[in-house]
Amino acid sequence: MATYDILTSLPNRTLFDDRLTLAIEQAKRNKKKLAVMLFDLDRFKEVNDTMGHRAEDQLLKEVGKRTGDLLRKSDTIARMGGDEFLLLLPEISQVEDAIKIARKIINA
């Protein structure tokens, strides 16, 4: 429980940092690329102000689920807190791979 976000059940900052450290070492050793992306939700405060905490919590859970559904099993999505999420995409072939994932997340 110390390494997962209570609300979303996603990895938290501690687990993300551990996975990132490992992914960097593997990328160096295997001469591979990786991507790290941060995103947050526009107008997130408005959800709480107009719909309340329950809607806010449900939105965070749904964002985590939808984003996770777009990723490979080797990728990591973590909730940093509030409406901030971090993605770790180890062993990508090219920068365009990360751009494609970012577009999919925005569309989802």
All heavy atoms as an XYZ file, in Angstrom:
863
protein
N       0.809     -1.195      0.000
C       0.000      0.000      0.000
C       0.854      1.261      0.000
O       0.388      2.302     -0.446
C      -0.934      0.008      1.198
C      -2.048     -1.028      1.111
S      -3.186     -0.932      2.501
C      -3.989      0.614      2.159
N       2.085      1.153      0.456
C       2.950      2.324      0.541
C       3.409      2.797     -0.832
O       3.885      3.920     -0.965
C       4.154      2.027      1.414
N       3.248      1.965     -1.845
C       3.735      2.335     -3.176
C       2.614      2.551     -4.193
O       2.885      2.719     -5.381
C       4.717      1.273     -3.701
O       4.073     -0.002     -3.699
C       5.979      1.217     -2.853
N       1.370      2.533     -3.726
C       0.233      2.737     -4.629
C      -0.665      3.853     -4.114
O      -0.836      4.027     -2.910
C      -0.583      1.436     -4.779
C       0.145      0.424     -5.622
C       1.026     -0.479     -5.043
C      -0.025      0.391     -6.996
C       1.717     -1.403     -5.814
C       0.656     -0.531     -7.775
C       1.528     -1.415     -7.181
O       2.213     -2.311     -7.956
N      -1.242      4.584     -5.046
C      -2.188      5.642     -4.733
C      -3.480      5.014     -4.221
O      -4.032      4.109     -4.858
C      -2.445      6.474     -5.993
C      -3.465      7.558     -5.774
O      -3.178      8.482     -5.004
O      -4.545      7.468     -6.389
N      -3.975      5.466     -3.106
C      -5.160      4.877     -2.476
C      -6.401      5.038     -3.345
O      -7.196      4.111     -3.482
C      -5.393      5.493     -1.083
C      -4.267      5.110     -0.152
C      -6.734      5.064     -0.504
C      -4.259      5.854      1.165
N      -6.564      6.181     -3.975
C      -7.767      6.446     -4.750
C      -7.815      5.662     -6.057
O      -8.794      5.013     -6.375
C      -7.892      7.952     -5.042
C      -9.087      8.363     -5.893
C     -10.394      8.093     -5.152
C      -8.981      9.828     -6.282
N      -6.735      5.726     -6.831
C      -6.737      5.160     -8.185
C      -6.135      3.762     -8.272
O      -6.252      3.109     -9.309
C      -5.948      6.064     -9.143
O      -4.585      6.133     -8.687
C      -6.547      7.458     -9.220
N      -5.446      3.336     -7.229
C      -4.700      2.066     -7.216
C      -3.540      2.059     -8.205
O      -2.980      1.005     -8.513
C      -5.622      0.874     -7.477
O      -6.622      0.798     -6.491
N      -3.162      3.223     -8.706
C      -2.002      3.341     -9.590
C      -0.738      3.452     -8.745
O      -0.790      3.847     -7.582
C      -2.120      4.595    -10.462
C      -3.259      4.639    -11.466
C      -3.328      6.024    -12.117
C      -3.109      3.557    -12.511
N       0.415      3.146     -9.333
C       1.667      3.396     -8.613
C       1.750      4.865     -8.182
O       1.233      5.743     -8.868
C       2.748      3.071     -9.650
C       2.101      2.074    -10.555
C       0.652      2.515    -10.635
N       2.405      5.104     -7.057
C       2.617      6.473     -6.605
C       4.051      6.909     -6.951
O       4.774      6.197     -7.642
C       2.311      6.616     -5.110
C       3.252      5.815     -4.229
O       4.322      5.367     -4.642
N       2.849      5.627     -2.988
N       4.437      8.064     -6.462
C       5.748      8.643     -6.772
C       6.889      7.704     -6.365
O       7.864      7.557     -7.098
C       5.891      9.986     -6.062
C       7.179     10.719     -6.350
C       7.276     12.022     -5.574
N       6.081     12.835     -5.705
C       5.905     13.762     -6.640
N       6.849     13.992     -7.523
N       4.797     14.466     -6.678
N       6.775      7.049     -5.231
C       7.833      6.163     -4.750
C       8.067      5.005     -5.718
O       9.207      4.727     -6.103
C       7.471      5.610     -3.351
O       7.289      6.712     -2.459
C       8.544      4.692     -2.822
N       7.005      4.337     -6.116
C       7.144      3.213     -7.050
C       7.576      3.698     -8.423
O       8.399      3.058     -9.091
C       5.835      2.430     -7.140
C       5.849      1.176     -8.009
C       6.985      0.233     -7.644
C       4.505      0.456     -7.922
N       7.040      4.835     -8.855
C       7.437      5.379    -10.155
C       8.932      5.664    -10.171
O       9.625      5.316    -11.139
C       6.657      6.659    -10.481
C       6.958      7.188    -11.851
C       6.243      6.724    -12.948
C       7.958      8.112    -12.060
C       6.528      7.188    -14.228
C       8.250      8.585    -13.329
C       7.529      8.123    -14.416
N       9.438      6.304     -9.125
C      10.874      6.609     -9.054
C      11.715      5.346     -9.142
O      12.749      5.309     -9.823
C      11.208      7.364     -7.769
C      10.701      8.794     -7.769
O      10.292      9.303     -8.841
O      10.693      9.416     -6.683
N      11.280      4.286     -8.474
C      11.999      3.018     -8.517
C      12.005      2.442     -9.933
O      13.049      2.018    -10.444
C      11.359      2.037     -7.535
C      12.137      0.742     -7.435
O      13.346      0.797     -7.132
O      11.524     -0.319     -7.671
N      10.842      2.443    -10.572
C      10.754      1.919    -11.943
C      11.545      2.772    -12.925
O      12.161      2.255    -13.858
C       9.291      1.826    -12.377
C       8.558      0.717    -11.654
C       7.148      0.568    -12.134
N       6.459     -0.489    -11.404
C       5.197     -0.798    -11.570
N       4.462     -0.149    -12.459
N       4.648     -1.759    -10.855
N      11.545      4.088    -12.715
C      12.307      4.985    -13.592
C      13.802      4.725    -13.466
O      14.505      4.637    -14.473
C      11.983      6.437    -13.268
C      12.760      7.491    -14.063
C      12.507      7.340    -15.560
C      12.387      8.885    -13.583
N      14.281      4.583    -12.249
C      15.701      4.298    -12.035
C      16.107      3.011    -12.737
O      17.132      2.956    -13.429
C      16.006      4.203    -10.521
O      15.666      5.448     -9.911
C      17.468      3.886    -10.268
N      15.298      1.988    -12.587
C      15.566      0.705    -13.241
C      15.523      0.843    -14.766
O      16.404      0.330    -15.470
C      14.552     -0.331    -12.780
C      14.685     -1.737    -13.351
C      16.024     -2.359    -12.974
C      13.543     -2.614    -12.866
N      14.527      1.558    -15.292
C      14.382      1.728    -16.742
C      15.560      2.507    -17.329
O      16.032      2.190    -18.432
C      13.072      2.430    -17.071
N      16.048      3.501    -16.611
C      17.205      4.266    -17.091
C      18.431      3.377    -17.182
O      19.163      3.402    -18.174
C      17.463      5.489    -16.182
C      16.359      6.532    -16.375
C      18.836      6.096    -16.464
C      16.383      7.670    -15.367
N      18.658      2.577    -16.158
C      19.808      1.668    -16.168
C      19.701      0.647    -17.303
O      20.680      0.357    -17.992
C      19.958      0.964    -14.810
C      20.368      1.891    -13.699
C      21.663      2.642    -14.000
O      22.628      2.024    -14.486
O      21.696      3.866    -13.759
N      18.508      0.103    -17.510
C      18.311     -0.851    -18.600
C      18.486     -0.184    -19.961
O      19.057     -0.780    -20.876
C      16.932     -1.501    -18.491
C      16.820     -2.465    -17.341
C      15.410     -3.017    -17.180
O      14.439     -2.443    -17.666
N      15.295     -4.125    -16.475
N      18.007      1.032    -20.101
C      18.146      1.752    -21.367
C      19.614      2.015    -21.676
O      20.047      1.852    -22.819
C      17.367      3.066    -21.317
N      20.375      2.396    -20.673
C      21.815      2.614    -20.866
C      22.498      1.318    -21.280
O      23.282      1.283    -22.236
C      22.457      3.132    -19.576
C      22.164      4.555    -19.260
C      22.855      4.924    -17.937
C      22.488      6.292    -17.472
N      23.081      6.602    -16.153
N      22.205      0.256    -20.553
C      22.850     -1.034    -20.806
C      22.501     -1.582    -22.191
O      23.350     -2.108    -22.899
C      22.442     -2.037    -19.715
C      23.118     -3.388    -19.824
C      22.830     -4.323    -18.651
N      21.442     -4.381    -18.246
C      20.958     -3.881    -17.109
N      21.753     -3.269    -16.248
N      19.681     -3.992    -16.808
N      21.237     -1.440    -22.590
C      20.776     -1.994    -23.861
C      20.776     -0.997    -25.014
O      20.317     -1.330    -26.108
C      19.362     -2.562    -23.688
C      19.334     -3.676    -22.668
O      20.274     -4.458    -22.543
N      18.262     -3.740    -21.907
N      21.256      0.225    -24.725
C      21.298      1.292    -25.736
C      19.914      1.505    -26.364
O      19.761      1.549    -27.579
C      22.355      0.995    -26.778
C      23.765      0.990    -26.226
C      24.775      0.765    -27.298
C      26.204      0.792    -26.885
N      26.679      0.557    -25.633
N      18.921      1.624    -25.497
C      17.534      1.844    -25.916
C      17.078      3.225    -25.461
O      17.722      3.871    -24.653
C      16.605      0.787    -25.290
C      16.921     -0.630    -25.680
C      16.329     -0.950    -27.008
C      16.536     -2.430    -27.316
N      15.911     -2.812    -28.537
N      15.934      3.629    -25.966
C      15.338      4.897    -25.567
C      14.182      4.625    -24.620
O      13.599      3.548    -24.616
C      14.800      5.641    -26.791
C      15.879      6.084    -27.742
C      15.261      6.783    -28.938
C      16.378      7.223    -29.848
N      16.053      7.156    -31.222
N      13.849      5.639    -23.834
C      12.649      5.593    -23.007
C      12.039      6.981    -23.008
O      12.686      7.953    -23.368
C      12.943      5.104    -21.598
C      13.871      5.931    -20.708
C      13.111      7.037    -19.993
C      14.511      5.024    -19.675
N      10.792      7.053    -22.616
C      10.108      8.339    -22.542
C       9.467      8.493    -21.176
O       8.973      7.521    -20.600
C       9.044      8.438    -23.634
N       9.488      9.709    -20.682
C       8.791     10.069    -19.455
C       7.893     11.248    -19.810
O       8.349     12.224    -20.406
C       9.766     10.470    -18.330
C       9.020     10.924    -17.091
C      10.714      9.326    -18.011
N       6.628     11.139    -19.475
C       5.672     12.201    -19.787
C       4.872     12.549    -18.542
O       4.514     11.665    -17.767
C       4.712     11.759    -20.889
C       5.391     11.534    -22.223
S       4.207     11.245    -23.549
C       3.946      9.492    -23.386
N       4.608     13.822    -18.387
C       3.766     14.325    -17.309
C       2.526     14.944    -17.930
O       2.619     15.650    -18.937
C       4.513     15.394    -16.513
C       3.684     16.208    -15.525
C       3.371     15.389    -14.283
C       4.400     17.484    -15.154
N       1.368     14.655    -17.357
C       0.176     15.369    -17.795
C      -0.731     15.630    -16.607
O      -0.675     14.950    -15.595
C      -0.561     14.642    -18.930
C      -1.286     13.393    -18.545
C      -2.617     13.434    -18.148
C      -0.663     12.162    -18.619
C      -3.300     12.276    -17.812
C      -1.339     10.993    -18.286
C      -2.659     11.056    -17.886
N      -1.501     16.677    -16.757
C      -2.519     16.989    -15.765
C      -3.817     17.307    -16.486
O      -3.850     17.343    -17.715
C      -2.087     18.113    -14.819
C      -1.933     19.453    -15.512
O      -2.185     19.555    -16.730
O      -1.576     20.422    -14.830
N      -4.869     17.515    -15.723
C      -6.192     17.717    -16.300
C      -6.538     19.196    -16.306
O      -6.513     19.844    -15.254
C      -7.237     16.931    -15.509
C      -6.941     15.448    -15.335
C      -8.012     14.798    -14.486
C      -6.824     14.765    -16.675
N      -6.846     19.716    -17.471
C      -7.268     21.111    -17.581
C      -8.588     21.313    -16.851
O      -9.472     20.452    -16.897
C      -7.437     21.508    -19.051
C      -6.121     21.538    -19.807
O      -5.056     21.625    -19.153
O      -6.152     21.478    -21.043
N      -8.707     22.425    -16.179
C      -9.929     22.834    -15.481
C     -10.407     21.805    -14.444
O     -11.603     21.678    -14.179
C     -11.032     23.160    -16.488
C     -10.652     24.304    -17.419
C     -11.773     24.757    -18.320
N     -12.383     23.717    -19.115
C     -11.989     23.342    -20.332
N     -10.980     23.937    -20.911
N     -12.627     22.394    -20.986
N      -9.470     21.087    -13.862
C      -9.810     20.062    -12.883
C     -10.520     20.662    -11.665
O     -11.470     20.087    -11.149
C      -8.541     19.323    -12.448
C      -8.781     18.216    -11.471
C      -9.444     17.061    -11.850
C      -8.335     18.316    -10.157
C      -9.667     16.032    -10.955
C      -8.544     17.292     -9.257
C      -9.215     16.153     -9.662
N     -10.073     21.817    -11.221
C     -10.681     22.462    -10.061
C     -12.158     22.753    -10.298
O     -12.972     22.674     -9.379
C      -9.930     23.750     -9.729
C     -10.401     24.414     -8.451
C      -9.587     25.659     -8.161
C     -10.013     26.376     -6.910
N     -11.414     26.539     -6.682
N     -12.516     23.043    -11.524
C     -13.919     23.317    -11.851
C     -14.814     22.105    -11.583
O     -15.980     22.265    -11.227
C     -14.064     23.753    -13.307
C     -13.496     25.113    -13.592
C     -13.613     25.495    -15.052
O     -14.544     25.023    -15.744
O     -12.763     26.273    -15.507
N     -14.280     20.903    -11.778
C     -15.063     19.695    -11.511
C     -15.454     19.659    -10.035
O     -16.612     19.435     -9.692
C     -14.292     18.415    -11.907
C     -15.036     17.166    -11.470
C     -14.024     18.400    -13.401
N     -14.477     19.889     -9.174
C     -14.757     19.888     -7.743
C     -15.713     21.030     -7.374
O     -16.657     20.837     -6.614
C     -13.465     20.006     -6.940
C     -13.702     19.926     -5.454
O     -14.560     19.191     -4.997
N     -12.946     20.691     -4.702
N     -15.457     22.204     -7.913
C     -16.277     23.372     -7.569
C     -17.728     23.216     -8.009
O     -18.638     23.688     -7.329
C     -15.685     24.637     -8.189
C     -14.355     25.043     -7.566
O     -14.014     24.500     -6.489
O     -13.663     25.889     -8.154
N     -17.955     22.561     -9.136
C     -19.316     22.463     -9.661
C     -20.005     21.130     -9.348
O     -21.223     21.084     -9.233
C     -19.336     22.672    -11.194
O     -18.527     21.683    -11.814
C     -18.854     24.065    -11.555
N     -19.230     20.055     -9.217
C     -19.830     18.733     -9.058
C     -19.478     18.043     -7.746
O     -20.076     17.021     -7.419
C     -19.434     17.844    -10.239
C     -19.853     18.409    -11.574
S     -19.064     17.501    -12.895
C     -20.474     16.819    -13.694
N     -18.462     18.509     -7.044
C     -18.105     17.942     -5.752
C     -16.974     16.918     -5.801
O     -16.491     16.534     -6.862
N     -16.587     16.487     -4.606
C     -15.446     15.567     -4.453
C     -15.691     14.191     -5.072
O     -14.768     13.574     -5.595
C     -15.091     15.391     -2.972
C     -14.464     16.599     -2.361
N     -13.259     17.110     -2.777
C     -14.887     17.401     -1.357
C     -12.958     18.172     -2.061
N     -13.934     18.381     -1.187
N     -16.912     13.713     -4.997
C     -17.192     12.382     -5.568
C     -16.919     12.372     -7.064
O     -16.318     11.429     -7.593
C     -18.634     11.967     -5.311
C     -18.867     11.428     -3.919
C     -20.286     10.965     -3.764
N     -20.290      9.514     -3.799
C     -21.364      8.789     -3.980
N     -22.526      9.362     -4.173
N     -21.285      7.486     -3.972
N     -17.366     13.399     -7.763
C     -17.141     13.488     -9.206
C     -15.654     13.645     -9.504
O     -15.133     13.052    -10.457
C     -17.926     14.661     -9.799
N     -14.979     14.428     -8.691
C     -13.542     14.611     -8.848
C     -12.810     13.275     -8.713
O     -11.957     12.930     -9.533
C     -13.066     15.597     -7.784
C     -11.612     15.944     -7.835
C     -11.265     16.927     -6.732
O     -11.096     16.477     -5.566
O     -11.162     18.121     -7.025
N     -13.143     12.517     -7.673
C     -12.515     11.209     -7.452
C     -12.819     10.256     -8.600
O     -11.935      9.529     -9.072
C     -13.003     10.591     -6.134
C     -12.461     11.310     -4.907
O     -11.571     12.173     -5.050
O     -12.940     11.000     -3.798
N     -14.054     10.251     -9.062
C     -14.442      9.370    -10.165
C     -13.684      9.730    -11.440
O     -13.250      8.844    -12.186
C     -15.956      9.434    -10.409
C     -16.467      8.348    -11.317
C     -16.178      6.943    -10.782
O     -16.212      6.695     -9.585
N     -15.878      6.022    -11.662
N     -13.515     11.020    -11.677
C     -12.763     11.471    -12.848
C     -11.320     10.980    -12.786
O     -10.795     10.468    -13.782
C     -12.809     12.997    -12.953
C     -11.991     13.618    -14.084
C     -12.457     13.126    -15.444
C     -12.054     15.136    -14.003
N     -10.684     11.105    -11.643
C      -9.297     10.645    -11.501
C      -9.177      9.141    -11.746
O      -8.253      8.681    -12.425
C      -8.758     10.992    -10.117
C      -8.541     12.477     -9.847
C      -8.261     12.713     -8.376
C      -7.427     13.020    -10.727
N     -10.116      8.384    -11.211
C     -10.114      6.931    -11.435
C     -10.276      6.605    -12.915
O      -9.588      5.732    -13.455
C     -11.235      6.267    -10.642
C     -11.034      6.268     -9.150
C     -12.252      5.653     -8.466
C     -12.217      5.796     -6.980
N     -13.437      5.280     -6.345
N     -11.185      7.296    -13.577
C     -11.456      7.038    -14.997
C     -10.268      7.416    -15.870
O      -9.921      6.692    -16.813
C     -12.716      7.784    -15.445
C     -13.172      7.438    -16.841
C     -13.623      5.987    -16.994
O     -14.049      5.362    -16.007
O     -13.541      5.471    -18.130
N      -9.636      8.533    -15.568
C      -8.441      8.940    -16.324
C      -7.349      7.888    -16.171
O      -6.706      7.489    -17.143
C      -7.939     10.329    -15.876
C      -6.550     10.615    -16.424
C      -8.914     11.404    -16.320
N      -7.140      7.416    -14.959
C      -6.133      6.380    -14.728
C      -6.443      5.105    -15.488
O      -5.566      4.506    -16.113
N      -7.714      4.690    -15.474
C      -8.114      3.466    -16.175
C      -7.957      3.615    -17.679
O      -7.368      2.757    -18.347
C      -9.548      3.106    -15.835
C     -10.024      1.826    -16.509
C     -11.504      1.599    -16.298
C     -12.016      0.378    -17.017
N     -11.527      0.164    -18.358
N      -8.488      4.693    -18.232
C      -8.418      4.887    -19.692
C      -6.982      4.992    -20.176
O      -6.630      4.431    -21.211
C      -9.184      6.144    -20.113
C     -10.670      5.993    -20.041
C     -11.359      7.206    -20.600
N     -12.784      7.181    -20.321
C     -13.653      7.961    -20.914
N     -13.249      8.846    -21.808
N     -14.925      7.888    -20.604
N      -6.173      5.702    -19.425
C      -4.768      5.838    -19.816
C      -4.061      4.494    -19.721
O      -3.339      4.095    -20.633
C      -4.064      6.886    -18.944
O      -4.758      8.136    -19.052
C      -2.625      7.089    -19.391
N      -4.283      3.789    -18.628
C      -3.666      2.472    -18.455
C      -4.046      1.497    -19.548
O      -3.235      0.682    -19.979
N      -5.290      1.594    -20.023
C      -5.757      0.699    -21.088
C      -5.023      0.935    -22.410
O      -5.012      0.066    -23.273
C      -7.264      0.875    -21.317
C      -8.100      0.300    -20.180
O      -7.555     -0.447    -19.340
O      -9.315      0.619    -20.137
N      -4.415      2.102    -22.572
C      -3.706      2.432    -23.813
C      -2.239      2.011    -23.795
O      -1.574      2.051    -24.826
C      -3.773      3.949    -24.063
C      -5.159      4.537    -24.232
C      -5.082      6.059    -24.249
C      -5.806      4.019    -25.504
N      -1.744      1.621    -22.629
C      -0.318      1.354    -22.472
C       0.009     -0.129    -22.569
O      -0.852     -0.984    -22.379
C       0.152      1.887    -21.112
C      -0.079      3.375    -20.855
C       0.390      3.725    -19.445
C       0.620      4.231    -21.887
N       1.278     -0.405    -22.829
C       1.774     -1.777    -22.803
C       1.936     -2.215    -21.349
O       2.001     -1.395    -20.450
C       3.151     -1.865    -23.480
C       3.193     -1.358    -24.895
C       4.619     -1.248    -25.389
N       5.340     -0.249    -24.586
C       6.605      0.091    -24.769
N       7.335     -0.475    -25.708
N       7.173      1.000    -24.009
N       2.025     -3.506    -21.129
C       2.220     -4.018    -19.764
C       3.532     -3.530    -19.160
O       3.645     -3.384    -17.948
C       2.163     -5.539    -19.756
C       0.776     -6.079    -20.070
C       0.576     -7.430    -19.465
C      -0.754     -8.018    -19.861
N      -1.879     -7.447    -19.193
N       4.523     -3.262    -19.986
C       5.826     -2.809    -19.504
C       5.851     -1.317    -19.181
O       6.806     -0.824    -18.591
C       6.903     -3.128    -20.540
O       6.622     -2.477    -21.766
N       4.820     -0.576    -19.574
C       4.737      0.857    -19.301
C       4.173      1.088    -17.900
O       3.555      0.203    -17.320
C       3.835      1.553    -20.321
C       4.338      1.427    -21.752
O       5.557      1.238    -21.941
O       3.517      1.504    -22.675
N       4.367      2.280    -17.396
C       3.852      2.631    -16.070
C       3.117      3.956    -16.132
O       3.621      4.920    -16.700
C       5.001      2.762    -15.039
O       5.680      1.513    -14.934
C       4.486      3.171    -13.678
N       1.917      3.993    -15.560
C       1.231      5.248    -15.285
C       1.158      5.367    -13.780
O       0.831      4.403    -13.085
C      -0.178      5.331    -15.918
C      -0.838      6.650    -15.498
C      -1.019      4.128    -15.576
C      -2.158      6.948    -16.152
N       1.500      6.543    -13.268
C       1.479      6.780    -11.831
C       0.772      8.095    -11.547
O       0.824      9.023    -12.345
C       2.905      6.833    -11.295
N       0.113      8.133    -10.421
C      -0.517      9.386     -9.996
C       0.411     10.053     -9.005
O       0.797      9.477     -7.998
C      -1.868      9.117     -9.351
C      -2.525     10.410     -8.899
C      -3.970     10.200     -8.496
N      -4.497     11.440     -7.946
C      -5.072     11.535     -6.758
N      -5.243     10.452     -6.025
N      -5.498     12.698     -6.316
N       0.775     11.297     -9.327
C       1.693     12.047     -8.480
C       0.971     12.754     -7.349
O       1.547     13.069     -6.328
C       2.462     13.086     -9.307
C       3.379     12.477    -10.345
S       4.719     11.518     -9.609
C       4.125      9.848     -9.780
N      -0.298     13.010     -7.541
C      -1.089     13.742     -6.564
C      -1.973     14.719     -7.311
O      -1.696     15.071     -8.456
N      -3.030     15.139     -6.671
C      -3.949     16.052     -7.342
C      -4.371     15.472     -8.677
O      -4.801     14.333     -8.762
N      -4.201     16.252     -9.726
C      -4.581     15.796    -11.068
C      -3.364     15.537    -11.948
O      -3.464     15.545    -13.166
C      -5.512     16.813    -11.728
C      -4.835     18.145    -12.014
O      -3.853     18.485    -11.324
O      -5.285     18.852    -12.930
N      -2.208     15.275    -11.338
C      -0.976     15.038    -12.101
C      -0.678     13.548    -12.218
O      -0.716     12.809    -11.229
C       0.209     15.733    -11.436
C       0.149     17.228    -11.523
C       1.386     17.878    -10.938
O       2.080     17.259    -10.104
O       1.646     19.026    -11.327
N      -0.354     13.151    -13.444
C       0.002     11.776    -13.751
C       1.341     11.753    -14.478
O       1.643     12.656    -15.254
C      -1.057     11.134    -14.657
C      -2.406     10.994    -14.012
C      -3.310     12.040    -14.024
C      -2.776      9.810    -13.396
C      -4.558     11.913    -13.436
C      -4.021      9.673    -12.802
C      -4.917     10.730    -12.821
N       2.131     10.721    -14.233
C       3.390     10.506    -14.931
C       3.324      9.191    -15.689
O       2.746      8.217    -15.195
C       4.563     10.433    -13.950
C       5.272     11.723    -13.607
C       6.298     11.481    -12.503
C       5.931     12.341    -14.808
N       3.922      9.186    -16.867
C       4.014      7.971    -17.673
C       5.474      7.619    -17.877
O       6.301      8.497    -18.125
C       3.386      8.176    -19.053
C       1.918      8.522    -19.115
C       1.521      8.772    -20.557
C       1.091      7.405    -18.532
N       5.769      6.354    -17.818
C       7.087      5.834    -18.147
C       6.905      4.824    -19.265
O       6.165      3.849    -19.113
C       7.722      5.155    -16.922
C       9.018      4.378    -17.164
C      10.110      5.281    -17.723
C       9.468      3.702    -15.880
N       7.545      5.094    -20.390
C       7.487      4.202    -21.557
C       8.896      3.695    -21.835
O       9.671      4.329    -22.543
C       6.951      4.957    -22.780
C       5.664      5.756    -22.589
C       5.350      6.551    -23.852
C       4.519      4.854    -22.223
N       9.265      2.559    -21.258
C      10.612      2.026    -21.494
C      10.712      1.387    -22.877
O       9.708      0.967    -23.454
C      10.786      0.986    -20.394
C       9.409      0.564    -20.043
C       8.503      1.732    -20.343
N      11.910      1.356    -23.379
C      12.233      0.684    -24.642
C      11.344      1.110    -25.806
O      10.729      0.272    -26.476
C      12.196     -0.831    -24.463
C      13.276     -1.318    -23.513
C      13.448     -2.825    -23.530
O      13.153     -3.465    -24.562
O      13.903     -3.357    -22.518
N      11.283      2.398    -26.046
C      10.600      2.860    -27.248
C      11.625      2.912    -28.378
O      12.819      3.076    -28.145
C       9.920      4.234    -27.058
C      10.930      5.312    -26.687
C       8.814      4.138    -26.021
C      10.362      6.711    -26.716
N      11.167      2.754    -29.594
C      12.068      2.744    -30.746
C      12.449      4.143    -31.183
O      13.578      4.401    -31.572
C      11.417      2.016    -31.923
O      11.132      0.691    -31.579
N      11.472      5.047    -31.126
C      11.718      6.411    -31.602
C      10.806      7.384    -30.851
O       9.810      6.988    -30.246
C      11.473      6.497    -33.098
C      10.118      5.960    -33.520
C      10.030      5.732    -35.019
O      10.957      6.026    -35.738
N       8.906      5.239    -35.478
N      11.144      8.651    -30.919
C      10.382      9.688    -30.237
C       8.926      9.685    -30.692
O       8.008      9.917    -29.900
C      11.027     11.071    -30.485
C      10.164     12.185    -29.921
C      12.423     11.116    -29.885
N       8.707      9.383    -31.944
C       7.347      9.373    -32.482
C       6.439      8.387    -31.753
O       5.219      8.578    -31.701
C       7.364      9.079    -33.986
C       7.908     10.212    -34.836
C       9.433     10.357    -34.781
O      10.143      9.401    -34.371
O       9.913     11.443    -35.122
N       7.015      7.318    -31.195
C       6.213      6.358    -30.429
C       5.580      7.041    -29.212
O       4.410      6.808    -28.901
C       7.073      5.181    -29.964
C       7.594      4.346    -31.121
O       7.009      4.400    -32.219
O       8.600      3.636    -30.920
N       6.334      7.869    -28.534
C       5.810      8.600    -27.378
C       4.761      9.620    -27.815
O       3.745      9.809    -27.133
C       6.946      9.300    -26.632
N       4.990     10.245    -28.951
C       4.027     11.224    -29.468
C       2.699     10.537    -29.787
O       1.627     11.067    -29.481
C       4.595     11.944    -30.707
C       5.790     12.820    -30.296
C       3.525     12.770    -31.409
C       6.591     13.369    -31.452
N       2.758      9.348    -30.355
C       1.533      8.597    -30.662
C       0.749      8.282    -29.395
O      -0.478      8.420    -29.364
C       1.872      7.293    -31.394
C       2.290      7.481    -32.822
C       2.659      6.141    -33.442
C       3.313      6.330    -34.797
N       3.786      5.054    -35.349
N       1.438      7.869    -28.362
C       0.775      7.568    -27.082
C       0.149      8.843    -26.506
O      -0.987      8.818    -26.036
C       1.765      6.946    -26.075
C       2.172      5.543    -26.522
C       1.176      6.920    -24.667
C       1.041      4.532    -26.519
N       0.874      9.949    -26.562
C       0.330     11.205    -26.043
C      -0.944     11.588    -26.780
O      -1.934     12.005    -26.161
C       1.384     12.318    -26.175
N      -0.964     11.425    -28.084
C      -2.164     11.733    -28.859
C      -3.331     10.823    -28.484
O      -4.466     11.258    -28.378
C      -1.873     11.632    -30.355
C      -1.064     12.801    -30.864
C      -0.963     12.803    -32.381
N      -0.155     13.919    -32.813
C       0.909     13.837    -33.594
N       1.271     12.657    -34.079
N       1.595     14.911    -33.933
N      -3.041      9.541    -28.291
C      -4.090      8.591    -27.895
C      -4.691      8.975    -26.542
O      -5.891      8.887    -26.345
C      -3.533      7.163    -27.819
C      -3.291      6.526    -29.159
C      -2.770      5.114    -28.968
C      -2.487      4.436    -30.285
N      -2.002      3.058    -30.097
N      -3.829      9.400    -25.628
C      -4.308      9.783    -24.296
C      -5.194     11.025    -24.394
O      -6.268     11.070    -23.787
C      -3.115     10.019    -23.342
C      -2.437      8.678    -23.050
C      -3.566     10.701    -22.054
C      -1.099      8.796    -22.364
N      -4.776     11.988    -25.151
C      -5.572     13.202    -25.319
C      -6.937     12.871    -25.925
O      -7.966     13.354    -25.477
C      -4.824     14.239    -26.187
C      -3.631     14.797    -25.396
C      -5.761     15.363    -26.628
C      -2.656     15.600    -26.225
N      -6.930     11.996    -26.913
C      -8.200     11.611    -27.561
C      -9.106     10.805    -26.635
O     -10.324     10.891    -26.718
C      -7.940     10.843    -28.841
C      -7.360     11.731    -29.931
O      -7.610     12.937    -29.963
N      -6.595     11.137    -30.825
N      -8.494      9.986    -25.766
C      -9.286      9.163    -24.847
C      -9.965     10.023    -23.799
O     -11.015      9.713    -23.292
C      -8.405      8.114    -24.182
